[in-house]
Amino acid sequence: MLTKLASKIMSSPVVTITADKSVSEAAKIMLEKSVGSLAVVDDDGHYVGLLSESKYLPEETVLPYLRQSVLRVLGSELGDPENIEEVIHNTRNTLVGDAMQKDAPSVSPDSHLAEVAKLLVDGGSHHLPVIEDGKPVGMISRHDLLRLFTEND
C-alpha cells in the first residue's frame, strides 16, 4: 500500500477570503462554492486563520439546547431559541477577522495521513488547511478521510 500524503487527498484550489470581509459575505461564498470552510488570507495571500461553517451553527443539534450554547456565530449567546433571527441579524456584519479561528491547525502537502487524521479527529475540526510557503494550497475535510474507505488499493 502506498503512503498517503495530505497532497493526495486535499481539495484544491482553496477558497479564500480576507479578514476584512463580513461573515455574511463569507456565508455567501461558502454556499456558492459548496464548501464548509474558507481559508482566511492576508493581502499577500498568506494564511492567517480558518472560518468554518460550524461558526454559524449551534454546537448542539437539538433546538431546545441552543439556550446553553453559542450560536457560535461569533460568540453571541442565545438567551432564547426564538432569538436566532435577531442574533443572525446582529452578527452578519461581524468581520471574518473577528470570527475566524486564528490558531487553527494546519498541515503541509507532505504531511502523512496519520497526522492529518489525528488533527481532524482529536482537534474536533472538520476542515484542515494545507499550507505551503505560508499560503493555503489545499483543504482537507473529514469527508476526504471517509472517501479513503471507498478506495481500492
Helices and strands as residue ranges (DSSP letters): H 6-9, E 16-18, H 23-33, E 37-41, E 47-52, G 53-55, G 63-68, G 81-83, H 84-91, H 96-99, H 113-122, E 127-132, E 135-141, H 142-148
